Each structure stands twice: as C-alpha cells, then as structure tokens.
Amino acid sequence: AQKVTQAQTEISVVEKEDVTLDCVYETRDTTYYLFWYKQPPSGELVFLIRRNSFDEQNEISGRYSWNFQKSTSSFNFTITASQVVDSAVYFCALSLNYGGATNKLIFGTGTLLAVQP
Amino acid sequence: EAGVTQSPTHLIKTRGQQVTLRCSPISGHTSVYWYQQALGLGLQFLLWYDEGEERNRGNFPPRFSGRQFPNYSSELNVNALELEDSALYLCASSWGRGPYNEQFFGPGTRLTVL
C-alpha cells in the first residue's frame, strides 16, 4: 500500500525559531517522487519542491531545506528562522511511477504550522 | 504567466442538486487534475484528464464526472449532491503526463451542500 504519514498535526513556534516538519512515506515501488506543498489560509496549494527516489541529495533553498533519507523512508522539511508568513498547512505528497498511468498525488494529512510573532 | 484559475469561488447548493465546477490550466499544460479536500478526509484525488481523455479516477462514485475540452480547460460535474460533498475542490495542472511533473494548483472552489 502507498501511504504518506505526517504525524505532527499542529506545530506552534515563535518567530526566528527553526522548525522541522516530518514526512514518512510507504511504497514498494523503487521509482517514486516526493513533493512538499504549502497551503496558506487562502486555500491555494503552493508547490515547494519535488524529489526523485533515485536522488538522495538534500536541498536548500533560502530558509527552506529538505532531508531525504530512503533508509528511513522520510522526507523532512526544515524552515530556518521561521517567519509569521510561514504560517500555513504543509503537505507532503507521493507520486508513483506506473508509466504515467496514475499521476495521482497521495497526500499526507498535513501539518498546521503557526508562527507567533 | 497566469496560474490555474477556477470558477466559481464559492457555491451553495442543496441536496440532490447538480453542480459544475470549471478550471483553466496554466498555458501550455495539457494535464488537469481534480482533488477534493473535505474536512476530516484530507486531500483526495478525484480525476485526471490529459489530451481530452480521462486517464485515471479516484475512489469516488460515478456521480462525480468531468471532461476536458480541446483548449485543455476542464469541468467537474457532481450530480445528486449529498451533504458530504461539501468540500474545497482543487484543480491542478501539469506539463505532460509523467508522475514526476509538478502539479500547480488553483485557488479552489468551496462547495457547501445544505
């Protein structure tokens, strides 16, 4: 079965704190793709990053960084020096390579991040 | 470049009615996806259209249907509305068919069924 688990339902931090959002996935496929999306109060999902299963390099983009570890089936997301504008629901998602036959994103339940000023 | 657009923004219907939601993808994108985000159920995949054809369908009853037009815009139709259909319906688009393609989402249509 394919599944994405985001065990942290809600996280509250104070501005400038670092925060890590956890994502654990399950799949038997050897080729798959992982995504992170941000959903601010406006409701629109904003694409943040895609990672391929065969590329375990970590990535940094400004205050955002992602740690992909196949050994633990995790794809965690860290925000450094959080800001109030980071307040949103963050979703981790999995897409499988069935030769393009499905293309559906399997989402975790999301983590609500509240950054207090 | 314009993003994915959806209409209407909000909709209120009563049980048993029918509703049509509309989506325009990003220019150049051929694939359109529909997701339902209902309270307590998370984001669930509904439908995928590419090049005018339905390519995949999520675990939803047949009263959820749709189509994709030659200009790649799409409609989602829901017949015989039920209370549990109340949700935010999100449309996304991507370039090409690969599962590795990023899906870019619209602002959603919030449907309330009374």
HADDOCK unambig.tbl for C-alpha pairs under 7 A between the chains (distance, minus, plus):
assign (segid A and resid 33 and name CA) (segid B and resid 100 and name CA) 6.00 0.50 0.50
assign (segid A and resid 43 and name CA) (segid B and resid 107 and name CA) 5.98 0.50 0.50
assign (segid A and resid 43 and name CA) (segid B and resid 108 and name CA) 6.95 0.50 0.50
assign (segid A and resid 44 and name CA) (segid B and resid 105 and name CA) 6.36 0.50 0.50
assign (segid A and resid 44 and name CA) (segid B and resid 106 and name CA) 5.83 0.50 0.50
assign (segid A and resid 44 and name CA) (segid B and resid 107 and name CA) 4.26 0.50 0.50
assign (segid A and resid 44 and name CA) (segid B and resid 108 and name CA) 6.58 0.50 0.50
assign (segid A and resid 45 and name CA) (segid B and resid 105 and name CA) 5.59 0.50 0.50
assign (segid A and resid 46 and name CA) (segid B and resid 105 and name CA) 6.87 0.50 0.50
assign (segid A and resid 47 and name CA) (segid B and resid 104 and name CA) 6.51 0.50 0.50
assign (segid A and resid 95 and name CA) (segid B and resid 99 and name CA) 5.90 0.50 0.50
assign (segid A and resid 96 and name CA) (segid B and resid 99 and name CA) 6.32 0.50 0.50
assign (segid A and resid 97 and name CA) (segid B and resid 99 and name CA) 5.94 0.50 0.50
assign (segid A and resid 100 and name CA) (segid B and resid 97 and name CA) 5.83 0.50 0.50
assign (segid A and resid 100 and name CA) (segid B and resid 98 and name CA) 4.94 0.50 0.50
assign (segid A and resid 100 and name CA) (segid B and resid 99 and name CA) 5.58 0.50 0.50
assign (segid A and resid 101 and name CA) (segid B and resid 55 and name CA) 6.96 0.50 0.50
assign (segid A and resid 102 and name CA) (segid B and resid 56 and name CA) 5.58 0.50 0.50
assign (segid A and resid 103 and name CA) (segid B and resid 98 and name CA) 6.83 0.50 0.50
assign (segid A and resid 103 and name CA) (segid B and resid 99 and name CA) 4.61 0.50 0.50
assign (segid A and resid 104 and name CA) (segid B and resid 45 and name CA) 6.17 0.50 0.50
assign (segid A and resid 105 and name CA) (segid B and resid 45 and name CA) 6.88 0.50 0.50
assign (segid A and resid 107 and name CA) (segid B and resid 43 and name CA) 6.20 0.50 0.50
assign (segid A and resid 109 and name CA) (segid B and resid 42 and name CA) 5.59 0.50 0.50
